[in-house]
Amino acid sequence: MSSRTIAIYGKGGIGKSFTTTNLSATFAIMNKRVLQLGCDPKHDSTTSLFGGVSLPTVTEVFAEKNSRNEQVSVSDIVFRRDIPGFPQPIYGIELGGPQVGRGCGGRGIISGFDVLEKLGIFAWDLDIILMDFLGDVVCGGFATPLARSLSEEVLLVTSNDRQSIFTANNICQANNYFRTIGGRSRLLGLIVNRDDGSGMAEKYAKAAGINVLMKVPYNIEARDMDDSFDFAVRLPEIRERFDCLALDILAGSITPCEARGLDFMEFVRLFGEVSDELPAPATAEELYSRQQSSSQTPADSPVDKPSPPMEGERQRMLECIAKLPESEREVCSLTELERKTPAEIAVLKNLTVPEVEELLSSARRHLRKLFFEN
């Protein structure tokens, strides 16, 4: 019998590792063989699970072994912890990733899964594999379990704040996209962590068509236990909630969501009225105004006196552009000042690309004449 694979996504710092760790502990207490797979470059998913110990990562071990032309083995990257009172050990792996600024975290995820698949992870004698994924990174590596259907089911962790709900909505939409091209990961629903009773996450879930599976209230004692690398499910209030969720997952009694997610304007309007007005565009003149004003002497500064032209080639160029015919002036300003391509200008001005290029060619001929005339 193959393992149940569940990807748990959430915004960084929202409590997805807390949720994953306590769900792992709950399954182990229920006599299930569970593996927690940390899929975040910070490699801190399993820290509480292993009593504060930071596990060697797949990325680190692979690099070290590869430098010696050696193969990675299971015992190099998979670790177990036997916890008093738990009928089953808990297993842990951290994929890891590059140090900050030194590589692509998503590529590290992809490479890590390549190593694990070669070692036969999905054929191991496990009941549950929980994958703890960072949700607010848009690069494709972090969508690996969705893109390749490596996770049968998906859980979203959020709280009632807008940014964490926004992240959950992004993952919902990503899963919907992958399902259109053959993906099979099913969204089970939403877990509201640090629930403050405001109901914002539930309001979003109702609008987006997502199940609310569990609400975990903010609990200082639970936070302190997590900070000291212990399990919050030792607290009866927390244990009861995780028990219910774990039993529902094991029983298959959660109907997967046919969630559509929300587009951006639907999403922001959950939080209040939003104007339909378009944003006011800035002009090149106002953005260069400080340069123009800084060239004035104090005696020149009164508003009722005309400002003398700035010295320098760029100011001369701006003055020359201002003398062009209107159609040439517009495309030249977009090209020289806003760095737009002919294709972008064509869209903005409702022209064809050849028409834009012809206007630019004419504008540049006129500019050369204007620029070098006495």
QUILIN-V294837 format. One record per residue. PHI is phi as a letter, one per 40 degrees, with the letter a starting at -180 (NA if undefined). PSI is psi in whole degrees, 0 to 359 (* if undefined). OMEGA is omega in whole degrees, 0 to 359 (* if undefined). Layout:
# QUILIN-V294837
phi:PHI psi:PSI omega:OMEGA
phi:PHI psi:PSI omega:OMEGA
This chain:
# QUILIN-V294837
phi:NA psi:129 omega:183
phi:c psi:160 omega:181
phi:c psi:150 omega:167
phi:c psi:130 omega:181
phi:b psi:126 omega:184
phi:b psi:123 omega:175
phi:c psi:131 omega:180
phi:b psi:116 omega:184
phi:b psi:147 omega:175
phi:a psi:161 omega:176
phi:c psi:146 omega:178
phi:d psi:129 omega:177
phi:g psi:3 omega:184
phi:c psi:347 omega:178
phi:h psi:23 omega:180
phi:c psi:324 omega:177
phi:c psi:323 omega:174
phi:d psi:313 omega:181
phi:c psi:313 omega:182
phi:c psi:316 omega:182
phi:c psi:315 omega:181
phi:c psi:333 omega:173
phi:c psi:321 omega:175
phi:d psi:313 omega:180
phi:c psi:320 omega:180
phi:c psi:315 omega:178
phi:c psi:319 omega:180
phi:c psi:320 omega:177
phi:c psi:329 omega:178
phi:c psi:13 omega:175
phi:g psi:29 omega:176
phi:b psi:144 omega:177
phi:c psi:114 omega:189
phi:b psi:141 omega:175
phi:b psi:129 omega:175
phi:b psi:123 omega:183
phi:b psi:110 omega:179
phi:c psi:122 omega:184
phi:b psi:55 omega:182
phi:b psi:133 omega:180
phi:d psi:336 omega:179
phi:c psi:346 omega:180
phi:f psi:50 omega:180
phi:b psi:13 omega:181
phi:c psi:319 omega:188
phi:c psi:9 omega:184
phi:c psi:312 omega:178
phi:c psi:323 omega:180
phi:d psi:325 omega:182
phi:b psi:29 omega:172
phi:g psi:30 omega:178
phi:g psi:356 omega:180
phi:c psi:134 omega:176
phi:c psi:119 omega:185
phi:c psi:146 omega:169
phi:d psi:139 omega:185
phi:c psi:158 omega:177
phi:d psi:319 omega:180
phi:c psi:313 omega:181
phi:c psi:312 omega:184
phi:c psi:317 omega:181
phi:c psi:316 omega:180
phi:c psi:317 omega:180
phi:c psi:314 omega:180
phi:c psi:319 omega:181
phi:c psi:324 omega:180
phi:c psi:337 omega:179
phi:b psi:9 omega:180
phi:f psi:42 omega:179
phi:b psi:157 omega:179
phi:c psi:146 omega:175
phi:c psi:135 omega:177
phi:b psi:166 omega:180
phi:d psi:314 omega:185
phi:c psi:348 omega:176
phi:c psi:334 omega:190
phi:b psi:347 omega:180
phi:b psi:129 omega:184
phi:b psi:155 omega:182
phi:b psi:152 omega:174
phi:b psi:125 omega:175
phi:c psi:119 omega:187
phi:b psi:126 omega:179
phi:d psi:130 omega:179
phi:g psi:350 omega:179
phi:c psi:129 omega:182
phi:c psi:344 omega:179
phi:b psi:146 omega:171
phi:c psi:164 omega:173
phi:b psi:137 omega:180
phi:b psi:149 omega:181
phi:a psi:145 omega:174
phi:b psi:141 omega:171
phi:b psi:122 omega:177
phi:c psi:321 omega:180
phi:g psi:201 omega:182
phi:i psi:183 omega:182
phi:c psi:161 omega:173
phi:c psi:159 omega:185
phi:d psi:128 omega:177
phi:g psi:6 omega:186
phi:b psi:14 omega:179
phi:i psi:181 omega:183
phi:c psi:117 omega:180
phi:c psi:322 omega:179
phi:c psi:322 omega:178
phi:c psi:324 omega:177
phi:c psi:322 omega:178
phi:c psi:313 omega:181
phi:c psi:314 omega:180
phi:c psi:321 omega:179
phi:c psi:318 omega:178
phi:c psi:326 omega:176
phi:d psi:316 omega:179
phi:c psi:313 omega:183
phi:c psi:321 omega:179
phi:c psi:323 omega:177
phi:c psi:330 omega:178
phi:c psi:0 omega:174
phi:g psi:31 omega:187
phi:d psi:321 omega:185
phi:c psi:0 omega:175
phi:b psi:0 omega:180
phi:c psi:157 omega:183
phi:c psi:76 omega:181
phi:b psi:154 omega:175
phi:c psi:320 omega:186
phi:b psi:136 omega:167
phi:b psi:117 omega:178
phi:b psi:122 omega:181
phi:b psi:117 omega:184
phi:c psi:105 omega:188
phi:b psi:137 omega:171
phi:c psi:130 omega:187
phi:b psi:346 omega:185
phi:b psi:27 omega:172
phi:b psi:127 omega:188
phi:c psi:352 omega:184
phi:c psi:151 omega:189
phi:c psi:335 omega:181
phi:c psi:325 omega:182
phi:c psi:350 omega:175
phi:c psi:10 omega:184
phi:d psi:312 omega:182
phi:c psi:334 omega:178
phi:c psi:315 omega:184
phi:c psi:326 omega:184
phi:b psi:11 omega:179
phi:f psi:37 omega:177
phi:c psi:340 omega:175
phi:b psi:127 omega:177
phi:c psi:324 omega:188
phi:b psi:156 omega:183
phi:b psi:135 omega:173
phi:b psi:138 omega:178
phi:b psi:131 omega:178
phi:b psi:130 omega:180
phi:a psi:177 omega:167
phi:b psi:203 omega:183
phi:c psi:9 omega:180
phi:c psi:155 omega:188
phi:c psi:319 omega:185
phi:c psi:320 omega:180
phi:c psi:326 omega:176
phi:c psi:322 omega:177
phi:d psi:317 omega:178
phi:c psi:316 omega:179
phi:c psi:319 omega:179
phi:c psi:321 omega:178
phi:c psi:317 omega:180
phi:c psi:320 omega:176
phi:d psi:313 omega:180
phi:c psi:323 omega:178
phi:c psi:316 omega:180
phi:c psi:322 omega:177
phi:c psi:318 omega:180
phi:c psi:312 omega:183
phi:c psi:331 omega:177
phi:c psi:333 omega:178
phi:c psi:343 omega:180
phi:b psi:26 omega:172
phi:h psi:358 omega:179
phi:c psi:148 omega:184
phi:b psi:6 omega:179
phi:c psi:132 omega:183
phi:b psi:132 omega:179
phi:c psi:115 omega:179
phi:c psi:320 omega:179
phi:i psi:196 omega:191
phi:b psi:138 omega:172
phi:b psi:124 omega:180
phi:c psi:109 omega:179
phi:c psi:151 omega:182
phi:f psi:46 omega:183
phi:c psi:122 omega:180
phi:b psi:5 omega:177
phi:g psi:2 omega:182
phi:c psi:336 omega:177
phi:g psi:10 omega:184
phi:c psi:316 omega:179
phi:c psi:323 omega:178
phi:c psi:324 omega:177
phi:c psi:315 omega:177
phi:c psi:313 omega:183
phi:d psi:319 omega:179
phi:c psi:317 omega:181
phi:c psi:325 omega:184
phi:c psi:349 omega:180
phi:g psi:38 omega:184
phi:b psi:138 omega:176
phi:c psi:139 omega:167
phi:c psi:113 omega:188
phi:c psi:326 omega:184
phi:a psi:143 omega:173
phi:b psi:125 omega:181
phi:b psi:114 omega:182
phi:c psi:155 omega:175
phi:c psi:128 omega:186
phi:b psi:113 omega:184
phi:c psi:321 omega:181
phi:c psi:321 omega:177
phi:c psi:319 omega:178
phi:c psi:316 omega:181
phi:c psi:323 omega:178
phi:c psi:318 omega:178
phi:c psi:318 omega:179
phi:c psi:332 omega:179
phi:c psi:19 omega:174
phi:g psi:41 omega:175
phi:b psi:176 omega:184
phi:c psi:126 omega:179
phi:c psi:340 omega:180
phi:c psi:358 omega:171
phi:c psi:342 omega:176
phi:c psi:128 omega:184
phi:d psi:319 omega:182
phi:c psi:319 omega:180
phi:c psi:319 omega:181
phi:d psi:320 omega:182
phi:c psi:318 omega:181
phi:c psi:316 omega:179
phi:c psi:326 omega:176
phi:d psi:313 omega:182
phi:c psi:316 omega:180
phi:c psi:314 omega:181
phi:c psi:318 omega:180
phi:c psi:321 omega:178
phi:c psi:321 omega:179
phi:c psi:312 omega:182
phi:c psi:324 omega:182
phi:c psi:350 omega:183
phi:g psi:28 omega:185
phi:c psi:2 omega:178
phi:c psi:120 omega:177
phi:c psi:120 omega:180
phi:d psi:148 omega:182
phi:c psi:143 omega:165
phi:b psi:60 omega:187
phi:c psi:134 omega:178
phi:c psi:342 omega:189
phi:g psi:179 omega:182
phi:b psi:145 omega:172
phi:c psi:174 omega:190
phi:c psi:314 omega:183
phi:c psi:323 omega:175
phi:c psi:319 omega:183
phi:c psi:307 omega:185
phi:c psi:332 omega:180
phi:c psi:348 omega:172
phi:c psi:334 omega:188
phi:b psi:357 omega:179
phi:i psi:177 omega:180
phi:c psi:138 omega:180
phi:b psi:131 omega:181
phi:c psi:145 omega:176
phi:c psi:357 omega:182
phi:c psi:144 omega:176
phi:c psi:149 omega:178
phi:c psi:146 omega:180
phi:c psi:126 omega:180
phi:c psi:144 omega:173
phi:c psi:156 omega:178
phi:b psi:156 omega:177
phi:c psi:324 omega:183
phi:c psi:316 omega:181
phi:c psi:330 omega:180
phi:c psi:338 omega:176
phi:c psi:3 omega:187
phi:c psi:326 omega:181
phi:c psi:323 omega:177
phi:c psi:320 omega:180
phi:c psi:315 omega:183
phi:c psi:329 omega:182
phi:c psi:343 omega:180
phi:c psi:352 omega:181
phi:c psi:145 omega:172
phi:c psi:160 omega:180
phi:d psi:324 omega:181
phi:c psi:336 omega:182
phi:c psi:350 omega:193
phi:c psi:338 omega:182
phi:d psi:144 omega:187
phi:c psi:341 omega:183
phi:c psi:1 omega:177
phi:b psi:136 omega:178
phi:c psi:141 omega:180
phi:c psi:135 omega:176
phi:c psi:154 omega:180
phi:c psi:145 omega:176
phi:c psi:150 omega:171
phi:c psi:160 omega:176
phi:h psi:152 omega:185
phi:c psi:324 omega:183
phi:c psi:318 omega:178
phi:c psi:322 omega:177
phi:c psi:319 omega:179
phi:c psi:317 omega:178
phi:c psi:320 omega:180
phi:c psi:321 omega:179
phi:c psi:319 omega:178
phi:d psi:322 omega:181
phi:c psi:339 omega:181
phi:c psi:353 omega:182
phi:c psi:157 omega:170
phi:d psi:153 omega:190
phi:d psi:313 omega:183
phi:c psi:321 omega:178
phi:c psi:321 omega:180
phi:c psi:320 omega:182
phi:c psi:310 omega:182
phi:c psi:326 omega:179
phi:c psi:319 omega:178
phi:c psi:318 omega:179
phi:c psi:324 omega:181
phi:c psi:308 omega:188
phi:c psi:326 omega:185
phi:c psi:322 omega:183
phi:b psi:359 omega:176
phi:f psi:36 omega:177
phi:c psi:148 omega:176
phi:c psi:160 omega:177
phi:d psi:322 omega:179
phi:c psi:318 omega:179
phi:c psi:320 omega:179
phi:c psi:321 omega:180
phi:d psi:319 omega:178
phi:c psi:315 omega:183
phi:c psi:322 omega:186
phi:b psi:4 omega:180
phi:f psi:46 omega:179
phi:b psi:170 omega:171
phi:c psi:160 omega:178
phi:c psi:316 omega:177
phi:d psi:323 omega:178
phi:c psi:319 omega:178
phi:c psi:315 omega:181
phi:c psi:324 omega:178
phi:c psi:318 omega:177
phi:c psi:318 omega:179
phi:c psi:319 omega:180
phi:c psi:316 omega:178
phi:c psi:317 omega:180
phi:c psi:320 omega:182
phi:c psi:326 omega:176
phi:c psi:315 omega:179
phi:c psi:322 omega:180
phi:c psi:317 omega:180
phi:d psi:318 omega:180
phi:c psi:314 omega:180
phi:c psi:319 omega:187
phi:c psi:323 omega:187
phi:b psi:3 omega:178
phi:c psi:154 omega:181
phi:c psi:* omega:*
